[in-house]
Protein backbone atom coordinates (compact mmCIF):
# COMPACT_ATOMS: atom_id res chain seq x y z
CA UNK A 1 0.00 0.00 0.00
CA UNK A 2 1.27 3.47 -0.89
CA UNK A 3 0.03 7.03 -1.36
CA UNK A 4 -1.37 5.92 -4.71
CA UNK A 5 -4.04 4.10 -2.71
CA UNK A 6 -5.26 7.40 -1.25
CA UNK A 7 -7.13 8.73 -4.25
CA UNK A 8 -8.81 12.07 -4.76
CA UNK A 9 -7.07 13.65 -1.75
CA UNK A 10 -4.14 15.47 -3.33
CA UNK A 11 -3.83 18.22 -0.69
CA UNK A 12 -3.83 15.83 2.27
CA UNK A 13 -1.38 13.46 0.57
CA UNK A 14 0.97 16.32 -0.34
CA UNK A 15 1.04 17.51 3.26
CA UNK A 16 1.60 14.06 4.80
CA UNK A 17 4.17 13.04 2.21
CA UNK A 18 6.04 16.29 2.86
CA UNK A 19 6.03 15.57 6.57
CA UNK A 20 7.56 12.13 5.99
CA UNK A 21 10.16 13.53 3.59
CA UNK A 22 11.20 16.16 6.15
CA UNK A 23 11.63 13.58 8.91
CA UNK A 24 9.88 15.92 11.36
CA UNK A 25 6.51 14.57 12.43
CA UNK A 26 4.24 16.48 14.80
CA UNK A 27 3.05 14.72 17.93
CA UNK A 28 -0.64 14.70 16.93
CA UNK A 29 -2.76 14.95 13.78
CA UNK A 30 -6.50 15.32 13.32
CA UNK A 31 -7.81 13.71 10.12
CA UNK A 32 -11.23 15.19 9.35
CA UNK A 33 -13.71 14.61 6.55
CA UNK A 34 -16.74 12.53 5.57
CA UNK A 35 -16.82 8.78 6.09
CA UNK A 36 -15.45 6.67 3.30
CA UNK A 37 -13.06 9.13 1.65
CA UNK A 38 -9.69 7.58 2.54
CA UNK A 39 -8.83 8.86 6.03
CA UNK A 40 -8.07 5.43 7.51
CA UNK A 41 -6.08 4.34 4.45
CA UNK A 42 -4.06 7.56 4.64
CA UNK A 43 -3.40 6.95 8.34
CA UNK A 44 -2.01 3.49 7.60
CA UNK A 45 0.25 4.75 4.81
CA UNK A 46 1.43 7.59 7.06
CA UNK A 47 2.23 5.15 9.87
CA UNK A 48 4.06 2.89 7.42
CA UNK A 49 6.10 5.89 6.29
CA UNK A 50 7.01 6.78 9.87
CA UNK A 51 8.14 3.24 10.64
CA UNK A 52 9.53 2.17 7.24
CA UNK A 53 13.12 0.95 7.24
CA UNK A 54 13.80 2.15 3.69
CA UNK A 55 11.62 5.21 3.04
CA UNK A 56 12.12 7.30 -0.09
CA UNK A 57 10.90 10.89 -0.58
CA UNK A 58 7.96 10.57 1.76
CA UNK A 59 6.92 7.16 0.45
CA UNK A 60 7.01 3.94 2.48
CA UNK A 61 8.78 1.20 0.54
CA UNK A 62 5.94 -1.27 1.06
CA UNK A 63 8.40 -4.17 1.01
CA UNK A 64 10.21 -4.16 4.35
CA UNK A 65 8.98 -6.16 7.31
CA UNK A 66 7.89 -2.98 9.10
CA UNK A 67 5.69 -1.84 6.19
CA UNK A 68 4.13 -5.28 5.85
CA UNK A 69 3.35 -5.43 9.56
CA UNK A 70 1.79 -1.95 9.58
CA UNK A 71 -0.44 -2.78 6.61
CA UNK A 72 -1.37 -6.08 8.23
CA UNK A 73 -2.16 -4.31 11.52
CA UNK A 74 0.43 -6.46 13.28
CA UNK A 75 3.18 -3.92 14.03
CA UNK A 76 3.98 -3.80 17.77
CA UNK A 77 4.41 -0.02 17.67
CA UNK A 78 1.05 0.71 16.03
CA UNK A 79 -1.92 0.85 18.39
CA UNK A 80 -5.58 1.25 17.44
CA UNK A 81 -8.09 2.67 19.89
CA UNK A 82 -11.66 1.89 18.85
CA UNK A 83 -15.01 2.14 20.65
CA UNK A 84 -15.86 -0.39 23.30
CA UNK A 85 -19.47 -0.74 22.23
CA UNK A 86 -20.47 2.76 21.16
CA UNK A 87 -17.90 4.79 23.09
CA UNK A 88 -14.18 5.08 23.71
CA UNK A 89 -13.93 4.78 27.48
CA UNK A 90 -11.66 6.63 29.86
CA UNK A 91 -9.93 3.37 30.84
CA UNK A 92 -8.95 2.86 27.20
CA UNK A 93 -7.35 6.30 27.16
CA UNK A 94 -5.54 5.59 30.43
CA UNK A 95 -4.11 2.49 28.80
CA UNK A 96 -2.93 4.74 25.97
CA UNK A 97 -1.22 6.97 28.55
CA UNK A 98 0.58 3.98 30.04
CA UNK A 99 1.61 2.63 26.65
CA UNK A 100 2.80 6.03 25.41
CA UNK A 101 5.16 6.29 28.38
CA UNK A 102 7.06 3.22 27.12
CA UNK A 103 9.75 3.18 24.45
CA UNK A 104 8.89 1.87 20.97
CA UNK A 105 9.52 -1.86 20.54
CA UNK A 106 11.38 -1.78 17.22
CA UNK A 107 10.67 1.48 15.40
CA UNK A 108 11.47 5.14 15.97
CA UNK A 109 7.87 5.92 16.97
CA UNK A 110 4.79 4.54 18.59
CA UNK A 111 1.75 5.46 16.48
CA UNK A 112 -1.72 5.62 18.01
CA UNK A 113 -4.86 5.66 15.85
CA UNK A 114 -7.98 6.89 17.65
CA UNK A 115 -11.02 6.24 15.46
CA UNK A 116 -13.63 7.57 15.51
CA UNK A 117 -12.28 10.25 17.82
CA UNK A 118 -15.76 11.67 18.44
CA UNK A 119 -16.67 8.42 20.22
CA UNK A 120 -14.58 9.55 23.20
CA UNK A 121 -16.69 11.28 25.84
CA UNK A 122 -15.64 14.41 27.69
CA UNK A 123 -13.85 12.53 30.48
CA UNK A 124 -11.94 10.37 28.00
CA UNK A 125 -11.01 13.42 25.93
CA UNK A 126 -9.73 15.24 29.01
CA UNK A 127 -7.58 12.21 29.81
CA UNK A 128 -6.30 12.21 26.23
CA UNK A 129 -5.59 15.93 26.48
CA UNK A 130 -3.03 15.27 29.22
CA UNK A 131 -0.87 13.13 26.95
CA UNK A 132 -1.37 15.51 24.00
CA UNK A 133 -0.16 18.42 26.15
CA UNK A 134 2.96 16.57 27.32
CA UNK A 135 3.60 13.97 24.62
CA UNK A 136 6.56 11.61 24.82
CA UNK A 137 8.97 12.44 22.01
CA UNK A 138 8.58 9.07 20.34
CA UNK A 139 4.79 9.07 19.93
CA UNK A 140 2.52 10.20 17.10
CA UNK A 141 -1.24 10.36 17.57
CA UNK A 142 -3.66 10.27 14.64
CA UNK A 143 -7.22 11.17 15.58
CA UNK A 144 -9.70 10.28 12.83
CA UNK A 145 -13.19 11.77 12.73
CA UNK A 146 -16.04 12.62 10.40
CA UNK A 147 -17.50 15.17 12.81
CA UNK A 148 -15.44 17.59 14.86
CA UNK A 149 -18.29 19.18 16.84
CA UNK A 150 -18.16 16.61 19.70
CA UNK A 151 -14.42 17.15 20.16
CA UNK A 152 -13.18 19.49 22.87
CA UNK A 153 -11.60 22.65 21.41
CA UNK A 154 -8.54 22.01 23.55
CA UNK A 155 -8.07 18.59 21.94
CA UNK A 156 -8.52 20.00 18.44
CA UNK A 157 -6.03 22.80 19.12
CA UNK A 158 -3.31 20.31 20.07
CA UNK A 159 -3.49 18.55 16.69
CA UNK A 160 -2.27 19.40 13.20
CA UNK A 161 -5.41 19.43 11.01
CA UNK A 162 -5.46 17.28 7.87
CA UNK A 163 -8.65 17.75 5.88
CA UNK A 164 -10.13 15.18 3.51
CA UNK A 165 -12.85 16.19 1.06
CA UNK A 166 -15.54 14.25 -0.75
CA UNK A 167 -14.20 12.20 -3.62
CA UNK A 168 -14.75 13.39 -7.19
CA UNK A 169 -17.44 11.28 -8.84
CA UNK A 170 -15.07 9.75 -11.39
CA UNK A 171 -12.62 8.73 -8.64
CA UNK A 172 -15.40 7.19 -6.54
CA UNK A 173 -16.74 5.32 -9.58
CA UNK A 174 -13.29 3.92 -10.37
CA UNK A 175 -12.89 2.72 -6.77
CA UNK A 176 -16.33 1.07 -6.84
CA UNK A 177 -15.43 -0.73 -10.05
CA UNK A 178 -11.91 -1.77 -9.10
CA UNK A 179 -12.26 -2.63 -5.42
CA UNK A 180 -15.92 -3.51 -5.01
CA UNK A 181 -16.91 -5.01 -8.36
CA UNK A 182 -19.71 -2.55 -9.17
CA UNK A 183 -19.21 -2.82 -12.93
CA UNK A 184 -21.72 -0.75 -14.90
CA UNK A 185 -23.46 0.33 -11.66
CA UNK A 186 -20.36 2.23 -10.49
CA UNK A 187 -21.42 5.65 -11.81
CA UNK A 188 -24.84 5.34 -10.19
CA UNK A 189 -23.30 4.24 -6.89
CA UNK A 190 -20.80 7.09 -6.99
CA UNK A 191 -23.54 9.66 -7.60
CA UNK A 192 -25.69 8.35 -4.75
CA UNK A 193 -22.66 8.08 -2.50
CA UNK A 194 -22.00 11.82 -2.85
CA UNK A 195 -18.24 11.39 -2.76
CA UNK A 196 -18.23 8.76 0.01
CA UNK A 197 -17.40 5.11 -0.65
CA UNK A 198 -18.93 4.22 2.72
CA UNK A 199 -22.21 5.79 1.66
CA UNK A 200 -22.10 4.34 -1.85
CA UNK A 201 -21.59 0.77 -0.66
CA UNK A 202 -24.77 0.81 1.41
CA UNK A 203 -26.34 -0.63 -1.75
CA UNK A 204 -25.14 -3.62 -3.74
CA UNK A 205 -24.96 -3.16 -7.52
CA UNK A 206 -28.10 -5.28 -7.90
CA UNK A 207 -29.97 -3.25 -5.26
CA UNK A 208 -29.02 -0.04 -7.07
CA UNK A 209 -30.47 -1.32 -10.33
CA UNK A 210 -33.63 -2.55 -8.61
CA UNK A 211 -34.18 0.84 -6.96
CA UNK A 212 -33.62 2.57 -10.26
CA UNK A 213 -36.15 0.28 -11.94
CA UNK A 214 -38.66 1.17 -9.22
CA UNK A 215 -38.03 4.89 -9.75
CA UNK A 216 -38.47 4.63 -13.52
CA UNK A 217 -41.63 2.54 -13.08
CA UNK A 218 -43.00 5.23 -10.74
CA UNK A 219 -42.37 7.93 -13.35
CA UNK A 220 -44.01 5.83 -16.06
CA UNK A 221 -47.03 5.07 -13.86
CA UNK A 222 -47.62 8.76 -13.21
CA UNK A 223 -48.30 9.38 -16.90
CA UNK A 224 -51.58 7.46 -16.43
CA UNK A 225 -53.23 10.40 -14.67
CA UNK A 226 -54.27 11.69 -11.21
CA UNK A 227 -55.93 8.47 -10.05
CA UNK A 228 -52.68 6.58 -10.63
CA UNK A 229 -50.78 9.31 -8.78
CA UNK A 230 -53.03 9.03 -5.72
CA UNK A 231 -52.74 5.24 -5.81
CA UNK A 232 -48.96 5.57 -5.84
CA UNK A 233 -49.09 8.10 -2.98
CA UNK A 234 -51.06 5.72 -0.78
CA UNK A 235 -48.46 3.02 -1.37
CA UNK A 236 -45.69 5.30 -0.05
CA UNK A 237 -47.45 6.90 2.93
CA UNK A 238 -45.66 4.75 5.54
CA UNK A 239 -42.32 4.33 3.75
CA UNK A 240 -40.58 7.65 4.25
CA UNK A 241 -36.94 6.57 3.96
CA UNK A 242 -37.59 4.27 1.02
CA UNK A 243 -39.53 7.00 -0.77
CA UNK A 244 -36.64 9.45 -0.29
CA UNK A 245 -34.22 6.91 -1.77
CA UNK A 246 -36.49 6.25 -4.77
CA UNK A 247 -36.86 9.98 -5.35
CA UNK A 248 -33.09 10.38 -5.27
CA UNK A 249 -32.89 7.72 -7.99
CA UNK A 250 -35.65 9.48 -9.94
CA UNK A 251 -33.80 12.80 -9.69
CA UNK A 252 -30.73 11.24 -11.29
CA UNK A 253 -32.85 9.62 -14.01
CA UNK A 254 -34.65 12.87 -14.83
CA UNK A 255 -31.36 14.75 -14.76
CA UNK A 256 -29.86 12.32 -17.27
CA UNK A 257 -32.88 12.62 -19.56
CA UNK A 258 -32.50 16.38 -19.42
CA UNK A 259 -28.82 16.07 -20.37
CA UNK A 260 -29.72 13.80 -23.29
CA UNK A 261 -32.46 16.19 -24.41
CA UNK A 262 -30.25 19.26 -24.28
CA UNK A 263 -27.00 17.87 -25.67
CA UNK A 264 -26.76 18.21 -29.45
CA UNK A 265 -25.74 14.58 -29.88
CA UNK A 266 -28.01 13.10 -27.25
CA UNK A 267 -25.13 12.57 -24.82
CA UNK A 268 -23.65 9.98 -27.18
CA UNK A 269 -20.54 12.08 -27.77
CA UNK A 270 -19.65 12.26 -24.08
CA UNK A 271 -21.29 9.57 -21.91
CA UNK A 272 -19.24 10.73 -18.91
CA UNK A 273 -21.90 13.41 -18.48
CA UNK A 274 -24.38 10.71 -17.49
CA UNK A 275 -24.91 9.05 -14.13
CA UNK A 276 -26.92 6.16 -15.58
CA UNK A 277 -24.33 5.61 -18.28
CA UNK A 278 -25.29 1.94 -18.67
CA UNK A 279 -28.77 3.11 -19.75
CA UNK A 280 -27.57 5.66 -22.29
CA UNK A 281 -29.50 4.26 -25.27
CA UNK A 282 -32.75 4.09 -23.29
CA UNK A 283 -32.24 7.61 -21.96
CA UNK A 284 -31.60 8.99 -25.44
CA UNK A 285 -34.70 7.22 -26.76
CA UNK A 286 -36.90 8.61 -24.00
CA UNK A 287 -35.40 12.09 -24.09
CA UNK A 288 -36.20 12.60 -27.76
CA UNK A 289 -39.92 12.89 -26.99
CA UNK A 290 -39.80 14.86 -23.75
CA UNK A 291 -40.14 18.55 -22.95
CA UNK A 292 -37.22 19.98 -20.92
CA UNK A 293 -39.48 22.41 -19.05
CA UNK A 294 -41.55 19.54 -17.67
CA UNK A 295 -38.44 17.67 -16.54
CA UNK A 296 -37.25 20.79 -14.73
CA UNK A 297 -40.70 21.11 -13.15
CA UNK A 298 -40.50 17.54 -11.88
CA UNK A 299 -37.06 18.16 -10.38
CA UNK A 300 -38.39 21.29 -8.66
CA UNK A 301 -41.30 19.28 -7.24
CA UNK A 302 -38.93 16.72 -5.72
CA UNK A 303 -36.81 19.51 -4.21
CA UNK A 304 -39.94 21.08 -2.69
CA UNK A 305 -40.92 17.71 -1.21
CA UNK A 306 -37.51 17.32 0.45
CA UNK A 307 -37.88 20.75 2.04
CA UNK A 308 -41.33 19.85 3.36
CA UNK A 309 -40.04 16.62 4.88
CA UNK A 310 -37.21 18.54 6.57
CA UNK A 311 -39.82 20.94 7.98
CA UNK A 312 -41.79 17.98 9.40
CA UNK A 313 -44.80 18.46 7.14
CA UNK A 314 -47.09 15.41 7.24
CA UNK A 315 -45.57 12.75 4.99
CA UNK A 316 -49.03 11.72 3.81
CA UNK A 317 -49.90 15.27 2.75
CA UNK A 318 -46.50 15.97 1.22
CA UNK A 319 -46.49 12.69 -0.73
CA UNK A 320 -49.98 13.35 -2.11
CA UNK A 321 -48.97 16.83 -3.29
CA UNK A 322 -45.66 15.60 -4.71
CA UNK A 323 -47.06 12.73 -6.73
CA UNK A 324 -49.94 14.78 -8.11
CA UNK A 325 -47.41 17.43 -9.12
CA UNK A 326 -45.16 14.80 -10.68
CA UNK A 327 -48.20 13.38 -12.47
CA UNK A 328 -48.83 16.78 -14.06
CA UNK A 329 -45.19 17.15 -15.08
CA UNK A 330 -44.95 13.57 -16.39
CA UNK A 331 -48.01 14.09 -18.57
CA UNK A 332 -46.70 17.44 -19.81
CA UNK A 333 -43.30 15.95 -20.57
CA UNK A 334 -44.81 13.48 -23.03
CA UNK A 335 -46.16 16.24 -25.26
CA UNK A 336 -42.78 17.34 -26.55
Secondary structure, DSSP 8 states (H G I E B T S, - for coil): --GGGSTT-HHHHHHHHHHHHHT---SEEEEES-TTSSHHHHHHHHHHHHH-SS-BTTB--S-SHHHHHHHTT--TTEEEE--BTTBB-HHHHHHHHHHHTS--SSSS-EEEEEETGGGB-HHHHHHHHHHHHT--TTEEEEEEES--TTS-HHHHHTSEEEE-----HHHHHHHHHHHH--GGGHHHHHHHHTT-HHHHTTS-HHHHHHHHHHHHHHHHHHTT-HHHHHHHHHHHTT-HHHHHHHHHHHHHHHHHHHHHHHSTTTT-S-GGG-SSGGGHHHHHHHHTT--HHHHHHHHHHHHHHHHHHHTT--HHHHHHHHHHHHHHHHHHHTT-
